[in-house]
Amino acid sequence: MQPLVQAMLHRYPFLFIAIAACLGVLLDHVFKTFLGSGESFPFRLRCWGTLAVCLVVVLNAGVIVGRRRKRKTTGFGRISVNGVWLICLSALWHGYCDHRYESAGVLRWIRENDQPAILRGTLDSTVTLRPNPMANLERREAVPQLQSQLTLRVDSARDGGLWRPTSGRLLVFADGDLSDRLPGDRLQVMGQVRRFNAPSNPGEPDLRPMYRRRGLHGKVDTKNADSIQSLTSGPSNLSRLIASVAGRARQTLFRHTDEVTGPLAVALIVGQREFVEPKTRDKLLATGTAHLLSVSGMHLAILVIGVSSLISLVGLRGAAKFTIVILFSMFYVAVTGGRPPVMRAAILVGVLILATGFRRPSQPLNTLAVAALVLIAINPENVFSVGVHLSFLAVVVLMLAGRTITPAGLSAELELKRDAEFDALLDQSSGRLRWLIKAAGRLVVQMAWLSGCVTAVSLPLIWSTFHLISFVSVLTNVAVWFGLVIALPAGVTTVVFAMVHPWLAMLPGVVCHGALAYMWWIIDWAAAIPMGHLWLPAPPIVAVILYYLVLLCSLMDRTRRGRWIRLGWFTVWCLAATVTATRPSPIPPETLEATFIDVGHGTAVVIRNDSGAVYLYDCGRLGNALGTSREIDAALWSMGIYRIDAILLSHADADHYNAFGSLCDRFDVRRVILPAGMLSSTDPLLDTVRTAIERHQIELREVSAGDSVSAIGMDLQVMHPPPHGVGGDDNANSMVLRVDHADQSLILPGDLEPPGVTPVTSQPRPFPGGVLMAPHHGSLTLDSAQVLRWARPSVAVVSGGTRAGRPEVAAMLSVTGSEVVTTTNGGAVRIRMHADGRIEVRSWRKSPW
């Protein structure tokens, strides 16, 4: 074993160093979690520093003793001491970076809630543009179509009449195009500042670690672009040049593409993904081509090959060629934002070029380990990035999958070599057309094999992160690749030629647009294939870890038997993980559960019981012009739900149904239940509901007062509206749902308001001491006293936005003695009505379940 370890250390030294560095980061992270935040850094510093010094002393003492005894200090002892010393060094680096982030001055005074602030600082990166999510809402015609995101390095904040020094980096949002601001400009910002939000729903991803990796401490929402004033311009430097090039590249690409291919071109070539709509992102995810939005090693490799070929045609060789390629790679990394995947690729290219220049062999794993070390040195938090994991995982799989199976012996290896030489002679003797067809076929087969290997290995990680299994990704990636190798060089050529003269960019612009149109046609077609992909709850993280551990052990066998073992393990794991992931989270026997998802100003209530019945009352939120359903998806998947027995829509206000189409795309929705005549409205926003019902062939049922909804183990009664409605608007005709369970009632009234209140309160009163959802999100303009006296609830739940969290709302709803809980203050609210009449109330942020 000792000679084997020494041989591997000699062959892959950087691989072991990278592993030690990752372990150091992980151990310090665990150590910090155990100690807690605050003043843990000095203690961690002393621990890791003391251990590192002790190890150096032990190592030197071993060397001295070995010399006196005329023995070499080799073996596991020296290796272990060096390894632990590297772990300590990496842990110290992570601790220092962590302390530097947490010692920022802004963290001492910004809070979880919005507070007004006037700040001054320096713009330290390129301004990012995206479509303004509020621009397409009703009565919002004056809102600019674009929204800018600026990263401000704060140095002072206004405190009364004085400017107080501070530090930190904030993400600033402003309506309008502010791309004329360049890195180095000094700005003054007025707006509402707050920390990044913690997850407010079960299953919702925590984005705070992602912002932490970017070095951001909070965000600032401004009223408009006038809230950001330029104080002074920064000095001319490379950062400003790169920002200018990125801005001009975006404008050039949009000029030579259309509304479909333009966002893809900008994401693909300059790494600006913000213009890609959520529905497009979903199709890319569904077809396994989402990596196109992240400039990665494949992008850089295609461009480097093109640049190298062009340089060779010009006649440059040797050092000049290597220098140009390296400079191009560095500049492209900077223009695309310096994201880890493209940085990793640039490092691989650089090491490969240097190895070729010095005529030294290059070990792929060693080179990849160097890239990992550089990323850890730049930011230790990269160790926890799923994107980085997928990037490195794909490269390792391509390295291993591209190797041939080890033959049974030397004679078999020689036989395979002779067969290959004989096949080559046959190809040379055949016609050129036949040779090209066979070569193309081999290329497609090889690409399909590599794509299949990457898909199989990355599937558990993608499934656990994005809740998606794509069956069409293998072939889709092969078909899209042929368009990518044309679109990417053509797009870069378009940008470069446009800087010389706009007319020169026309031809490559047309080529880029055509290649992207072909790629989008493939993606759009593949996304529509029935059962081509599945949205499912994520498997347990333990199952994902187990998958990779077994797969890693199976790599010890590089024969055909090993491939069959890996295939069998992949099949067995997928079946077992599917069964485990789609098992609903348990509910106590004879219990009714209602989960009020925090969607801001909107409504989404999941009703289920221990019999497996799942009903969703409303599904929308204010400001959701793009029709996304992220919060609802996450909550449903966290409960192990992939099928919904029925979605009940209370009325035709968009904040109660605008996520319907997205939900139907992700879940198996059996029925849609809504008030009679709701879909006869001329509101164009309802077209999304009609289209989704028709596309997914969902059963439609219209109900009115007195109807009941059949449900296993539940009694759902429709109390309102009457068959022909009442006077007033849609709110007055909201569907009021009553669910009785164990002498308790759950009342869901939608946006009920007069004159619809009287017909409801004229009916027999529900059981006292139940649960009432506050009508109209707890609006203070609506007198809820009549509904409260009629319902006599012990718990009143408010599903609303910021205004719903005001003390006045709680005071209004507690006049009859009800306990008031709001999604605004506590996140998602879970109500459990037990068989003994006991009502259990939990809020996600205050008491996660």
N, C-alpha and C positions, 0 to 999 in steps of 0.2 A: 504493500500500500504506500509506503514512504517514497520509493522511487517513482511511483505513478503520480503522486501529488507533486513531487519536485519537477517531473517532466511537464505536467500541466502548468505549473507556475512558470516554468521557463518558456512555454509556448504561448500562454495567455496571461501574462502578468497583469495587464490592465483590467482584465475581467474580474480577477480576484480583488483588485483595488476598488473597482466600481461596486462590487457586492459589499465590501466592507463599508464603503461610503453610504450606501443605501441603508445598511443595518444601523450605522451610527445615527442617521437622521430618524429612522423609525424608533430607535431606543430613546433618543432624546424627546421625541414626541410623546411616547408612552410615559416617560418620566415626568414630563410637564403635566400630562393629563392626571397622573397620580397625585402630584403635588398641588395641582390647581394653578390658576393664573396668578397674577399679582407679582409678588416679590420672589418668585421661584427661580429666576435666572441666576442671581448670585450664588444660590445653593447649588444649582446645576453646574455652574462654572467651576465652583470649587471641587465638586465631585469628579467631573470629567478631567479637569486639569490635574488634580492630584493623582488620579489613576494613570494618566498619560506620563507624568513625571516618574512615577514608580516603575512603569513599564520600561522607560528609557534606562533607568538605573539598573533594572534587572537584566536588560539586554546587554548593556555595557559590562556589567559584572560577569555575565556568562561568557562574553568574548574574552575578558581578561583571564578568567579561570581556565578557559579552553587553551589560551596561548601558553599559560604556565604549564599545563599538563600536556602540551603539544597535541591537542585535539581540536578538530574543526567543530565549530558551533553550528551544526546543521541539524535537520530533523524537525519534528513537529513543534518542539519547544520554541525555536527561533521563529518559525512560521507563525505560530499562535501569538507570540508576543508582538510581532510586527502587525499582524492582523488586528489585534485588539487595540494597538496604538493608533492604527488608521481609523478604527471605529470611534475612538475617543476624539480624534481630530475632527472627524465629520460631525460628531455630536456637538462639539464646541462651536463649529461653524453654524450649524442649525440653531443652536441656542443664541448665538450672537445675532443672527439675522432676525430671529423671533423677537428678541429683546429690542432690537432697533425699530421693528415695526410697532411694538406695543408701547414704546416710549414716546411716540408722536404726541405732540401737544394737543392736537385736535381731539384725541380720544378722551381727554380729561373734561371736556365741556359739551361735546355733542351728545345727544340722547337718542333714545329709540323713537321718540316722536318729533315731528317737525317743529323747528324753532327758527325765527327770523335771524338772519345774520348778514353782515357786510364783510366781505373777505377780500384780501389782496394776495396775489401770488403770481407765479410764472407758469405759463403753458409749457408743459414738458413733453408733449407728443403731438402727433398729427391729429387734427380735428376729424372726428368720425361722423359721417352723415348717415341718416336712415329716414325712411318715410315716416311722417308724423302720424302716430296712431290715432290722434284726435282729429285729423283733417277731414275724414270722411263721415264723421258723425253728423246727425241732423242738427241744424241751426249752428253749424260751425264753419260756415263758408269763409269767414275771414281768417281762419287759422292757416298758417303757412304749411305747404305740402311737405317740407323737410324739417327734421329736427337734428340739432347738432349735439354731439357729446364731446366734452372737453375734459382733459385731465389737468387739474390745477394743483401745482405744488404750492401750498399755502405757506406764507411767512408772517402774516399779521391778520388780526381780526378786530373789528370795531367793538369797543366796550364803552358805551356811553359816548363821551366826547373824545376818547383816547383810542389809539391803536395799540393793541397788545401783541407782542411777538408770539408766534406759535409755529407749529410745524405739522406736516402731514400732506397727504395727497387725497384730493376729493374728485369725484366724478360729477361733472356739471352738465345738466340738461337744459337746453334752450331751444325754443321754437325758431326756425329760420336757418338759413345757410350762413354759417360762420367759418367756412373753410378758408377765408382769407386771413384768419389768424394763424400764425405760424409758431412753432416751438421757439421759446425764448421771449415771446411777447409778455409784457407785464400787464395783468388785467385786474380790474376790480369787479367783483361779483356780488349782486344782491339777490337773495332768495331764501328758501326754506331748506335748512340743512338737517340731516339726520343720519344715523348709522344705517347700515344695510339690514334689511328685515330678516329676522329668523323665520324658519318655516312656520306657517300658521295652520297647516293641514297635515294629517297623517300621510306619509308617503311622499310628501313634497320634497324635492331636493333642496339641500341647504347650499345656497349660492355664496355664502360668506367665505368659505375656503377659496373659491375661485377668485373673488375680489382680493382676498389676502395675498394670493399668489401674484396678483398684479400690483400689489403694494398700495391698494386703495383703502381708505379708512372710513369713507362715508360718501354720501351723494348730496347734491344741491339741486333743487328744482327752482327754476327761475320763472318769472311771469311771462317774459318775452325776451327777444334778443337785445332790447334796450337796457336790460338789467345787467348786461356785461359791457363794461367800458374798457377800452384800450388806453393804458397809461403811457407806456413806452414800447417801442419796437425792439426786439432782440437783435444782437449782432449777427451778421452773416456767418453761417457755419454749415456743416454737412447736414445737420438735422433739418434745417430750414430748406435746404436743397432737396432732400429726400421727401419732405412733406409737399413741396411744390410739384415734384415729379409725380407723386401719388395722386394729387388732386387733378393734374392735367391728364394723367392716364385714365382716371375715372371718367372725366368729361369726354375724352376721345373715344373710349369704348362705348359709352352710351350713344354717342353721335353715329356710330357705324353699326349699331344693333337695334333691336326692337324691344318692346316691353317684356318679352319672354326671355330672349337671349341676353339682353343687357345686364340684368342682375347676375346671371350666371357668369358672364364674361368678367365683370368686375370682381366677383368672388374668386373666380378661377385664376385670374392673372395677377391681380394686385392684392388679393386676400381680404377685400372689404365685403363681408358677408351680410351686412346689415340690410341691404336692399332686397334680399331674397325673402319672399313672403312665407308665412308659416305653412301654407298648403304645398308650396314647392318643396320646402324642407321635409315635409311628411313624405312626399313622393320619393325624394332622394333617400330618405331613411328606409322606406319600404322596399326599395330596389337595391339597397346596399351600396349606393353611390354617394352617400353623404360626405365621403372623404374628398369629393371634388370641391366642396366648399372650403376645405382647409388646405391651404398651400402646403404641400408635403414633399417628401423625398422624390416621389414619382414626378411631380411637376418640375422640380429642379433638375432631375436626371434627364428628362426630355430636353429641357432648355440647354443644359450643359453639352449634351451630345450635339445639338444643333449648332451651338457656338463653336465647339471644337471642330466640327466639320467645316464650318465657314472659315475658321482661322487656317485650317489646313489647305483649303482651296486658295486662300490668299498667299500661302507659301511660308507662313511663320511656323517655326519649329522650336523645340526645346524650351528654354527658360521663358522666352517671350510668350509662347503659347500657354504655359502653365500659369504665368503671372496674370494674363488676361482672363483666363477661366476663373482663377481664384478671386480676382477683383470683381468680376461679374457676379459670382455666387454671393459674395459679401454684400454687394449693392442690392441684389435681388432680395436677399434676406431682410435688409433694412427697409426696403420699399414695402414689402408685404407684412411688416409689423414685427418681425423677429420672433415669430411663434416657435415653440419647441420643435415641432416636426420638421420644419424647413431648416432650422438651425442644426438639427441632427443630421439632415441630409448634406448640408454645406460642410459640416465637419468630416463626414465620410468622404465627400468629394475631395476636400483639401488633403486629407491623409493619403488617399489613393494617389493623388497627383504627386505629392511629395515622395511617396514610396516609389512611384514610377521614375521620377526625376533622379533619385539617388540609387535606382536599380536595386531596391530592397524588396523582399517579399512582404506582402500585406495580409495579415490574418483578419478576416472579416469580423470575427467576434471581438478581437482586440480593438479594432477600429470603432466598432459600435460601443465598446466600453469606454473609449476615450470620449465619444460624444456624450455618453451618460455622465461622465465626470465633469465635463464642461457645463452641462445643464445644471448639475448639482451645485457647482461652484457659482454659477450665475444666480440661481435661486433654489435653495434646498427644498422648497415646497413643491417643486416639480416631481418629487418622488410620489406625491399623493394625487397627481393629475391622471384621470382616466384617459384623456387624450394622449398623454405621453406614453402611458401603458400600451394603448392600442398601436401607436406608432412604432414603438420598439418591438412589440409582439409581431407585427406584420413583417418587419424586416427579418427577424429571427426565423420566422416560418418560411419566408422566401429563400433564405440561405439554406435551410435544412431540406426543404422540398425540392430545391434545384439539384441536390446531390443524388447520384444514382445509388441504387441498393447495393450493398456490399455483396460480392459474389461469394460462392461457397468455398472457393479456393483459387490458387494461381492458375490452374488449368482452365477453370471456368471463366476467369477474367480474361485470359488470352483468347478463349473462344469468342467471347463477346466482342473483343477488339477486332478479331478477324471478320466477324459478321458485320460490324459497323463499316470496316474498310470495303467489304464486298458490296454493301448497300450503296456506299458513296460512288463506287465504280459504275454500278448500274444506273444511278442518277445521272452521272456525267454522260453516259452513253445514250440516254433517252433525249427526246426533244426538249427545247428550252421551255416551251409552254407547259409540258408535262412536269418538268422539273420545278417550275414556279408554282404550279398547283399543289404538288406534293410538299414543297417548302412551306407554302401558306397553310396547308392542312396541319403540318407538324407544329407550326407556330400557334395556331388556334388551339390545338390539343394541349400544347405545353402551357399556354396561358390559362386554359380552363382548369388544368390540373393545379396550377399555382393559386388561381382564384378560389378553387374549392378548398385547398388546404388552409388558406388564410381565413375563409369563411368558417370552416369547421373549428379552427383553433380560437378565433375571436368571438364566436357565437355566444358562449356563456357571459363574457364581459359585456357585449353589446346588449344581450337580453336583460341582464341585471341593471344596466344603466338606462336603456331606452325602452324597455318593455316590448321588444320587437324581435321576431324571428322572420328572416327573409329567405324564402326558398328560391327566388329568382335571381338572387344577387350574383351567383356564380356566372351565369351566362350574360347577365346584364353588364357586368364589369368588363367582360371580354368584348362585347359589342360596342360599349361606350369608349373603350380604350382607343379604337381606331379613329374616332372623332377627336379624342383628346390630343393625340400626337399631331393633329393638324391644327386644331383650334388654339392650342397654347403658343406654339411658335408664331402662328399668324397674328394672334392678339398682341404679343410682344412687338412684332414687326410693325403692326399698326400704330402702336404707341410711339415707337422710335421714329418712324417715318413722319408721323404727324408733327413731331418737333422740328423737322426740317421744312416740310411744306404739306399743307392739308391734302393736296391732290395726290401725293405719293401714298397716303394711307388708304386710299379708296379700295384698291385691289386686295391688299391683305385684310382690310376690314370686311369685305364681302366674303372672303374665304373663311375668316373667323366666324362670322355670323352663320354661314352655311353649315360649318362643322358643328357649331353649338346647336343649331336647329335640328340637325341629325341626332345629336346626343339627347336632346330633350324629347324628340319623337320616340326614341327607344325607351327612355325613362318613363314617359307618360303612358306608353303602351304596356310596359312591364308592370307598372303600378296598378293597372286595371285588371290584370289577370286574376281570375277567381282563385282564392286560396294561395296566391303567390306569396303572401306574407300574412303573419298573424300578430296581433297586438295582444299580449298576455301579461298577467301579473309576473313579477320578477321572481326567480328562484331564490332560495335562501343563500346568503353569502357563504355559509359553510359549504354548501353544495358546489359553489363556484370554485372555492379554494381546493376542494377535494378533486374536482375535475382536472385542474392544472397540476396538482401533485401527482396524480396517477399518470397523466400524460407525460410529465417530465420523467418519471421512472421508466415509462415504456420506450423512451428514446434510447435507452441503453441497448435495445435490440434494433439494429439497423437492417435486419433481413426482411424478406417478404412476410414472414410470420409476424414481425413487429408491426407491419402495416395493418395486417388483419386484426391484431390485438387492439390497435388504436381505433380502427373503424368500429369494432365491436363495443369498445368502451364508449365511444361517441354516441352510438345508437342507444345503448342501455342508459347512459346518463340523460340523454334528451327525453326518453320516455319517463324515467323516474322523476326528473325535474318538472316535467309538464304536470304530472299527477300531483306533485307536492305544491307547485305554484298555484294551481287552479283550485285548491281546496280552500273554501271560504274560512275566514277567521272565526273561531268558535264564539257562540253566544250562549249564555246560560239558558237552560231549558225553560220553556214557557215565558220567554222574555221578548218584548218588542223593543227594537233599537231604532232611533232616529238620529242621524248625524247631519248637523247643519254645517255644511262646508263653508269656509270663509272665502267668499268670492268678491269681497268688497261690497259695493252697492249693487246687490243682486240676490238671487235665491237659488239654492240647490240643496235639497234635503233627501238623503238616502234613507229609505225605510226598509227594514228587513227583520226577519225573525229566525228562530232556530230551525225552521222547516226549509230554509234555503230560498224563500221568496225575496226578491229584490225589486223595489219600486223607487223611482226617482221623481220627486216633485219639483218641477222647474229646473232650468239649467241655463243660467245666463248671468251677466253682470254688466253694469254701466261702463261704457268706454270700450267695449269689446268689439270694435268695428271689424276686426279680422276673423271673428267667430271661433277663437281658440277655446279649448276646454282643459287647459293644463291642470288647474287646481282640482277639478272634478275627476279627471283621469287618475291623478295621483292618489286621491282618497279612495276611489273604487278599487284600484289595483292593490292598495295596501290591505284591503279587506279580502283579497283573493277573488274579486268579482271580475268576470269577463262577459257575463250575460245579464241583461236587465229585462225583467219580465214586462215592465211598462214604464214609459216616461209620461208623466202627467204635466201638461202645460196649463198654467192657471189662466193666462190671458195674453193678449197680443202686444204687450210691452216688451221691447227687445231685451231689456235686462232680465227677462225671465225665460228667454228661449234662444238667445243668439249663439249658444254653444251646442245647439241640438245637432247640426250637421256634422260637426267634428266628433261628437260622441257616437253617432251612428257609424262613422268610419272606423272607430276603434273597438266598439262593443257590439255584441249580438243583441240588438234591441228587438223584442218580440212584438210590442204593441205601443201605440201612441194614443193617449187619451186626452181629449181637450174639450172645452165648452162648445156647444152647438153653434155653428156659424162662425167660429174663429177664423177658419181658413178662407172664408168668403171675403175677408177684408182686402182692400186694394193696396195695402201697405206692401211695397216691394221687398221689404226685409223678410216677409213671410215666405218669399220664394225659396229661401234656403231650406225651410221646413218642408215645403211641398216637394222640392227636388230630392231631398234626402229620403223622404217616405217612398217616393217612386223608385229611386235608384236602388234602395235596399229592400224593396217589397215588404214594407212594414205594415202590419194590420193597423187600420185607423178606426177609432171609435169616438163618436161625439156623445157627450153626456150632459145631463142637466139635473136640477134638484130632484131628489128622490131616487136616483139611480145608485146602484152599488157596483163596486169593482171586485170581481172575483179574485181572490188571493188565498193561497194555501196558509191556513193558520192565522189569517188576519181578516178584520171586518172593516172595509173601507167604504164610507158612505159619502156621496156627493150632496152637499147641502145647498149649493148655490152655483150658478144662476138658474132661474126658472127657464122653461123651454124657450120662451120668446124674449128672455132677457128683461132688464129693467132700464129705466131712463138713465142717462148719464153716459160716461165714457167707458173704455175697456176696464178701468180699475173697478168701477161699480159692478161690473159683470165678471169679476174674478171667480175662478172655481174655488169654492171653499170645501176642503176635504176634512172629514172627521174619521179618525181611526180609534176604535174602542178596543181596550185591552185590560182585562182584570180589574173591572170597575174603575178604570181611568180612561181619559180621552186625550188624544192629540189632535189639536185643531190647527189646520194650515189654511189661512185665509187669503193668501196672495197679497194683492194691493187693495183689498176691500175698502171701500169708502162709500159715503152716502151718494145716491139713495139705496145702495145695495146692503147697507148695514141692517136696516129695519127688517127686511124679509128673513135675514139670517137669525137675528135675535128674537124673532117671533116664533121660532121653532122650539121644540122641547130642549131644555137645557142639557148640556153634557154633564157627565159625572164631575162633581166638584173635586178640586185638588189635582187636576191634570196639567197638561202642558199646552200653552198657546204660543204660536209664532206671532209676533207683533205685526199687525197689518201695516203695509206700506213702509216696511223697513224702520218702523218706529218713528215715523214722521211726526214732528211737533205740530204741523198744521192740521193734523187729523185728531179729533177728540176720540180717544180710545176708551173712554170711561164706559160707554154703553156696551161695548164688546167685552170689556173686562168684567163688568157686573154680571153679564150673561154667562160667560165661560167659567168664572171663579177659579182661575188656574193657580196652582202653587208655584209654577215656573213659567216665566215669560221669556222667550228667546227672541233676540233681535238680530236679524241677518241684514247687515248694512255696512255702509262705508264709514268715513271719518266722523260725519255728523251724528251717526247713531251711537257713538261712544261718549257723547256729551252727558254730563250729570243730569241735565234737564230731562233727557229721554228716560233714564232710569227712574227719576222721581215721578214722571207721568205714569209709567207702567207699574209702579209699585203702590199705587193708591189703595188697592184692594188687598195689600199684604203679600203680593207675589214676589218671589225671588227673580231678579232680572239678570240675565247673562247675555252678553253680546259677543258676536264674532269679531268685532273691531278690537276689543280689549284682550280677549283671551284666545283668539283663533277659533278653529272649528269646535263646535259644541256637540257632545254626544249625550243623548238622553236614553236611559234604559228604564223601561217600565216593567218591573218584575211581577211575578205571579202573585206575590203577597201584597201588592199595591204600593210597594216602595218605589220611589223614583230616584234614580242615580244620575247626577249631573257632573260632567267633567268637561274642562276646557283644555284644548291641546297645548297652548303655551304655558298654562299654569299647572296642569296635572296631566301630562301625556299618558295615553293609554297603551 
